[in-house]
Amino acid sequence: MVFSKLKIAFLFAILALGVSSSLAATTVGERQYTLKIGVLENDAPASMRLFTEKPSGIGYELVDNIIRGLPLKPSYVFYQNRKQAIDAIKANQIQVLVGSYEENPDLDQYNISSTSPYYIDELAITTTKKEISMVEILSLIFNRLFMITLIGSLLIGTLFSIILFFLEKDKHPHFKDCPTYEKVSYSFFTIFSCFFRDLLYDPVTSLGRILFGVWMILSVFVITILGALVTSSVLHLMNHGGHSIHNIEHLRNSSVGMLYGQTRLEKLLKKSGATTVEFLDSTTMFEALRDSQIDHVATARTNLNEHYKLHPEDTTVLVTSTISLGYEAWTLYMNKHYGNVIFGKPLIESFNHKINTYRKDFQLYAICSHYIPDPAHCVF
């Protein structure tokens, strides 16, 4: 009897041990490791947290999609400015940083690497609208193409006047009993009045009629081109106001604001002779531009458009140049060694593989379409 009770107790003990071992194995297999992710709050469209507690943006949604298939539990840390966020990943307080950051080799010494780029955008120059002088108006209207067209048409008109003079001087009724200088002046007046659609002259020779017909066709094209050039110049003045950035050389000896950490842009601006001024966020940077603390701002065109959405009043006082400084590619910053112990390889390898896959199968295109009107920037 005692033996039977001991046997039953022994069986229960073995069963309990098996269950606990199974639970322990399940816990280890389903264990999730915390991944600390830094997110810039005011860096649309890469990352933002404007009106709700839940963040959003191209970079945030990309990271969120990637870690869904991994045994990782995201822990988000939000930052107000770029330097604060970069200092955090340098100190290993976070393992991933989301924002409009471009590749920066200087961070390699802190064991920070950049992933494959997920977005590419044009770098634009923005400045304040200025009162434009009459000299600037004239230089804009009488540009190089306008002057070439105008001078060329005057030379051709002069040639046609001389030919008309020799063809008609002895045969046209208007030229009878007239001195030579009056015949010449009348030929010039006839040709250039036709240039402005005023037909005062009827040639009497066949060659004269052919000459006049050719000149009428040419004059239509020339007047159309000149009118289009003047119209485009006036529209440019109405839309953009007066600004002096028509060439990158115009940045020389001027102060240009840029966001913190854009090392490649900084080198480009310094090479053009500009003085760079770094800002921790775009709001402060554009405030400095409006207050004339800096001359210009260099930033991604998408960031600029997002700024205008939040501050539509700036569209009336700021103007963007038509020139482009180049392009920048946004990446994620990651601790290059994170994941070696957990996965046997750096986590950044999994991120790069997913980013490239998302780009090829247009998942990245779909993500970008949630935030920008031209998602082709994500599948470059």
C-alpha positions as CSV (number, residue, x, y, z in Angstrom):
1,M,0.0,0.0,0.0
2,V,2.8,2.4,1.0
3,F,4.7,1.3,-2.1
4,S,1.7,2.1,-4.3
5,K,1.4,5.6,-2.8
6,L,5.1,6.2,-3.4
7,K,4.8,5.0,-7.0
8,I,1.9,7.4,-7.6
9,A,3.8,10.3,-6.1
10,F,6.8,9.5,-8.2
11,L,4.7,9.5,-11.4
12,F,3.2,12.9,-10.5
13,A,6.6,14.3,-9.9
14,I,7.9,13.1,-13.3
15,L,4.8,14.6,-14.9
16,A,5.2,17.9,-13.2
17,L,8.9,18.1,-14.2
18,G,8.0,17.4,-17.8
19,V,5.4,20.1,-17.9
20,S,7.7,22.7,-16.3
21,S,10.4,21.7,-18.7
22,S,8.0,22.2,-21.6
23,L,6.9,25.6,-20.3
24,A,10.5,26.7,-19.8
25,A,11.4,25.7,-23.4
26,T,8.4,27.5,-24.7
27,T,9.3,30.7,-22.8
28,V,12.9,30.6,-24.2
29,G,11.7,30.0,-27.7
30,E,9.2,32.9,-27.6
31,R,11.4,35.3,-25.8
32,Q,11.4,38.8,-27.2
33,Y,14.4,41.1,-27.0
34,T,13.8,44.8,-26.5
35,L,15.0,47.0,-29.4
36,K,15.3,50.7,-28.5
37,I,14.4,52.9,-31.4
38,G,15.0,56.6,-31.5
39,V,12.5,58.7,-33.5
40,L,12.7,62.4,-34.4
41,E,9.3,63.9,-33.6
42,N,9.3,66.8,-36.1
43,D,11.1,65.4,-39.1
44,A,8.3,64.7,-41.6
45,P,7.9,62.8,-43.8
46,A,10.7,60.5,-42.4
47,S,9.3,60.5,-38.9
48,M,6.8,62.5,-36.9
49,R,4.5,62.5,-33.9
50,L,2.3,65.6,-34.3
51,F,-1.2,65.1,-33.0
52,T,-1.2,61.6,-31.5
53,E,1.0,59.5,-29.3
54,K,1.6,57.0,-32.1
55,P,4.5,58.0,-34.4
56,S,4.3,57.9,-38.2
57,G,6.4,58.6,-41.2
58,I,8.2,56.7,-44.0
59,G,11.2,55.7,-41.8
60,Y,9.0,54.7,-38.8
61,E,6.6,52.6,-40.9
62,L,9.6,50.9,-42.6
63,V,11.2,49.9,-39.3
64,D,7.8,48.8,-37.9
65,N,7.3,46.5,-40.8
66,I,10.8,45.0,-40.7
67,I,10.8,44.1,-37.0
68,R,7.3,42.4,-37.1
69,G,8.9,39.2,-38.3
70,L,11.7,39.3,-35.7
71,P,11.7,38.3,-32.0
72,L,12.1,42.0,-31.1
73,K,9.9,44.2,-29.0
74,P,10.3,47.9,-30.0
75,S,10.7,50.5,-27.4
76,Y,10.5,54.0,-28.9
77,V,12.3,57.0,-27.6
78,F,11.4,60.4,-29.0
79,Y,13.7,63.3,-29.6
80,Q,13.0,66.9,-30.3
81,N,16.3,67.7,-32.2
82,R,18.8,65.9,-34.4
83,K,21.9,66.4,-32.1
84,Q,20.1,64.9,-29.1
85,A,19.1,61.9,-31.1
86,I,22.6,61.3,-32.6
87,D,24.2,61.7,-29.1
88,A,21.9,59.0,-27.8
89,I,22.9,56.5,-30.4
90,K,26.5,57.4,-29.9
91,A,26.1,56.6,-26.2
92,N,24.3,53.3,-27.1
93,Q,21.1,54.5,-25.4
94,I,19.3,53.4,-28.5
95,Q,20.1,50.9,-31.2
96,V,18.2,52.4,-34.2
97,L,17.6,56.0,-35.2
98,V,14.9,57.1,-37.5
99,G,14.9,60.4,-39.3
100,S,16.0,62.2,-42.5
101,Y,19.6,61.2,-41.9
102,E,22.1,60.7,-44.7
103,E,25.1,58.3,-44.6
104,N,27.8,59.7,-42.4
105,P,31.2,57.9,-42.3
106,D,32.2,60.0,-39.3
107,L,29.9,57.9,-37.1
108,D,31.8,54.7,-37.8
109,Q,34.1,55.4,-34.8
110,Y,31.1,55.1,-32.6
111,N,30.1,51.7,-34.0
112,I,27.3,53.3,-35.9
113,S,26.5,52.2,-39.5
114,S,24.0,53.4,-42.1
115,T,21.5,51.0,-43.7
116,S,20.8,50.9,-47.4
117,P,19.0,54.2,-48.3
118,Y,15.2,54.1,-48.3
119,Y,14.5,57.6,-49.8
120,I,16.3,60.0,-52.2
121,D,15.5,63.7,-52.6
122,E,16.7,66.8,-54.2
123,L,18.5,69.5,-52.2
124,A,17.1,73.0,-52.7
125,I,18.1,76.5,-51.8
126,T,15.4,78.7,-50.1
127,T,15.7,82.4,-49.4
128,T,13.4,85.3,-48.4
129,K,11.6,87.3,-51.1
130,K,13.2,90.7,-51.6
131,E,12.2,94.0,-53.1
132,I,13.4,93.7,-56.6
133,S,15.1,96.7,-58.3
134,M,14.5,97.9,-61.9
135,V,18.0,96.7,-62.8
136,E,17.1,93.2,-61.7
137,I,13.8,93.3,-63.5
138,L,15.5,94.3,-66.7
139,S,18.3,91.7,-66.3
140,L,15.6,89.1,-65.9
141,I,13.6,90.1,-68.9
142,F,16.5,90.8,-71.2
143,N,18.2,87.5,-70.5
144,R,20.7,85.8,-72.8
145,L,18.1,84.0,-74.9
146,F,16.0,87.1,-75.3
147,M,19.0,89.2,-76.5
148,I,20.2,86.5,-78.9
149,T,16.7,86.3,-80.5
150,L,16.2,90.0,-80.6
151,I,19.6,90.9,-82.1
152,G,19.4,88.0,-84.5
153,S,16.0,89.2,-85.8
154,L,17.3,92.7,-86.2
155,L,20.2,91.5,-88.3
156,I,18.0,89.4,-90.4
157,G,15.5,92.3,-90.8
158,T,18.3,94.6,-91.9
159,L,19.4,92.0,-94.5
160,F,15.9,91.7,-95.8
161,S,15.5,95.5,-96.0
162,I,18.7,95.8,-98.1
163,I,17.5,93.0,-100.4
164,L,14.0,94.6,-100.8
165,F,15.6,97.9,-101.6
166,F,17.6,96.5,-104.5
167,L,14.6,94.5,-105.8
168,E,12.1,97.3,-105.7
169,K,13.9,100.6,-105.9
170,D,13.4,101.1,-109.6
171,K,10.0,99.4,-110.0
172,H,7.7,100.3,-107.1
173,P,5.6,103.4,-107.5
174,H,6.5,104.7,-104.0
175,F,10.1,104.8,-105.0
176,K,9.7,107.0,-108.1
177,D,11.3,110.4,-107.9
178,C,12.6,109.7,-104.4
179,P,16.2,110.2,-103.3
180,T,18.2,107.1,-102.3
181,Y,18.1,107.7,-98.6
182,E,14.3,107.9,-98.7
183,K,14.1,104.6,-100.6
184,V,16.4,102.9,-98.0
185,S,14.5,104.3,-95.0
186,Y,11.2,103.3,-96.6
187,S,12.5,99.7,-97.2
188,F,13.6,99.4,-93.5
189,F,10.3,100.9,-92.3
190,T,8.3,98.5,-94.5
191,I,10.2,95.4,-93.2
192,F,10.0,96.2,-89.6
193,S,6.4,97.4,-89.7
194,C,5.6,93.9,-91.1
195,F,7.6,92.5,-88.1
196,F,4.8,94.0,-85.9
197,R,2.0,92.8,-88.2
198,D,1.4,96.1,-89.9
199,L,1.4,95.5,-93.7
200,L,1.9,98.8,-95.4
201,Y,3.7,97.6,-98.5
202,D,2.7,95.6,-101.5
203,P,5.7,94.4,-103.5
204,V,5.4,94.7,-107.3
205,T,8.2,92.1,-108.2
206,S,7.9,88.4,-107.9
207,L,11.1,88.1,-105.9
208,G,9.9,90.9,-103.7
209,R,6.7,89.0,-102.9
210,I,8.7,85.9,-102.1
211,L,11.1,87.9,-99.9
212,F,8.1,89.5,-98.1
213,G,6.4,86.1,-97.6
214,V,9.5,84.5,-96.0
215,W,9.9,87.5,-93.8
216,M,6.3,87.4,-92.6
217,I,6.7,83.7,-91.6
218,L,10.0,84.4,-89.8
219,S,8.5,87.4,-88.0
220,V,5.7,85.2,-86.6
221,F,8.2,82.8,-85.0
222,V,10.4,85.6,-83.7
223,I,7.6,87.6,-82.1
224,T,6.1,84.4,-80.6
225,I,9.5,83.5,-79.0
226,L,10.1,87.1,-77.7
227,G,6.6,87.3,-76.3
228,A,6.9,83.9,-74.5
229,L,10.2,84.9,-72.9
230,V,8.8,88.2,-71.6
231,T,5.7,86.4,-70.3
232,S,7.8,83.7,-68.5
233,S,9.9,86.4,-66.9
234,V,6.9,88.3,-65.6
235,L,5.3,85.0,-64.3
236,H,8.6,84.2,-62.6
237,L,8.6,87.6,-60.9
238,M,5.1,87.2,-59.7
239,N,5.6,83.6,-58.3
240,H,9.1,83.9,-56.9
241,G,9.8,87.6,-56.3
242,G,13.3,88.8,-56.3
243,H,16.1,86.5,-55.3
244,S,19.7,86.3,-56.4
245,I,20.3,82.5,-56.5
246,H,20.5,81.6,-60.1
247,N,23.8,79.8,-59.8
248,I,25.6,78.0,-57.0
249,E,28.4,80.6,-57.2
250,H,25.9,83.2,-55.9
251,L,26.2,81.5,-52.5
252,R,29.7,82.8,-52.1
253,N,30.2,84.9,-49.0
254,S,26.7,84.2,-47.8
255,S,25.5,82.3,-44.7
256,V,23.5,79.2,-45.4
257,G,21.5,77.3,-42.8
258,M,21.5,73.5,-42.8
259,L,20.3,70.7,-40.4
260,Y,22.8,69.2,-38.0
261,G,24.7,66.2,-39.2
262,Q,24.5,66.8,-43.0
263,T,28.3,66.4,-43.6
264,R,28.2,66.0,-47.3
265,L,26.0,69.1,-47.8
266,E,28.3,71.0,-45.5
267,K,31.3,70.1,-47.6
268,L,29.5,71.2,-50.8
269,L,28.4,74.5,-49.4
270,K,31.9,75.3,-48.1
271,K,33.3,74.4,-51.5
272,S,31.0,77.0,-53.0
273,G,32.4,79.7,-50.6
274,A,29.4,79.8,-48.3
275,T,29.4,79.9,-44.5
276,T,27.4,77.1,-43.0
277,V,25.2,77.5,-39.9
278,E,23.9,74.2,-38.3
279,F,20.4,74.0,-36.7
280,L,19.0,71.3,-34.6
281,D,15.6,71.3,-36.2
282,S,13.9,72.8,-39.3
283,T,11.5,75.1,-37.4
284,T,14.4,77.0,-35.8
285,M,16.2,77.1,-39.1
286,F,13.3,78.7,-41.0
287,E,12.7,81.1,-38.1
288,A,16.3,82.3,-38.5
289,L,15.8,82.7,-42.2
290,R,12.6,84.8,-41.7
291,D,14.4,87.0,-39.1
292,S,17.3,87.6,-41.6
293,Q,19.8,85.9,-39.2
294,I,21.0,83.8,-42.2
295,D,20.8,84.5,-46.0
296,H,19.6,81.1,-47.3
297,V,18.5,77.6,-46.2
298,A,19.7,74.4,-47.9
299,T,17.4,71.4,-47.3
300,A,15.7,68.5,-49.0
301,R,12.8,69.7,-51.2
302,T,10.4,67.2,-49.4
303,N,11.3,68.6,-46.0
304,L,10.6,72.1,-47.4
305,N,7.2,71.1,-48.7
306,E,6.3,69.6,-45.3
307,H,7.4,72.8,-43.6
308,Y,5.0,74.8,-45.9
309,K,2.2,72.5,-44.9
310,L,2.7,73.3,-41.2
311,H,3.5,77.0,-41.9
312,P,1.6,78.1,-45.0
313,E,2.3,81.7,-44.2
314,D,5.9,81.2,-45.2
315,T,4.9,80.6,-48.8
316,T,4.3,84.4,-49.1
317,V,7.7,85.4,-47.7
318,L,10.0,82.6,-48.8
319,V,11.1,81.6,-52.3
320,T,12.9,78.5,-53.5
321,S,15.6,78.7,-56.2
322,T,15.3,76.8,-59.4
323,I,18.8,75.4,-59.1
324,S,19.6,72.1,-57.3
325,L,22.6,71.5,-55.1
326,G,22.4,67.7,-55.7
327,Y,20.7,64.8,-54.0
328,E,20.7,63.2,-50.5
329,A,19.7,59.6,-49.6
330,W,18.0,59.0,-46.3
331,T,19.1,56.0,-44.2
332,L,18.6,54.5,-40.8
333,Y,21.4,54.7,-38.3
334,M,22.1,51.4,-36.4
335,N,24.5,50.0,-33.9
336,K,26.7,47.9,-36.2
337,H,27.2,45.1,-33.6
338,Y,23.7,44.8,-32.2
339,G,22.3,41.3,-32.9
340,N,25.6,39.4,-33.0
341,V,24.7,37.5,-29.7
342,I,21.0,37.2,-30.3
343,F,20.9,36.2,-34.0
344,G,24.5,35.3,-34.7
345,K,24.9,38.2,-37.1
346,P,24.4,42.0,-37.0
347,L,20.8,43.1,-37.1
348,I,21.7,45.7,-39.8
349,E,22.2,42.8,-42.3
350,S,18.5,41.8,-41.8
351,F,17.5,45.5,-42.2
352,N,19.5,45.9,-45.4
353,H,18.0,42.7,-46.9
354,K,14.5,43.8,-46.1
355,I,14.9,47.4,-47.4
356,N,16.3,46.1,-50.7
357,T,13.4,43.5,-50.9
358,Y,10.8,46.2,-50.1
359,R,12.2,48.4,-52.8
360,K,12.2,45.6,-55.5
361,D,8.7,44.4,-54.7
362,F,7.3,48.0,-54.3
363,Q,6.4,47.6,-50.7
364,L,8.5,50.6,-50.0
365,Y,6.6,52.5,-52.8
366,A,3.4,51.6,-51.0
367,I,4.8,53.0,-47.7
368,C,5.9,56.2,-49.3
369,S,2.5,56.7,-51.0
370,H,1.0,57.2,-47.5
371,Y,3.1,60.3,-46.9
372,I,4.2,62.0,-50.1
373,P,2.6,62.7,-53.5
374,D,5.6,61.2,-55.5
375,P,6.5,57.8,-54.0
376,A,8.9,57.1,-56.9
377,H,11.6,58.7,-54.6
378,C,11.5,55.5,-52.7
379,V,12.2,53.1,-55.6
380,F,15.2,54.9,-57.1
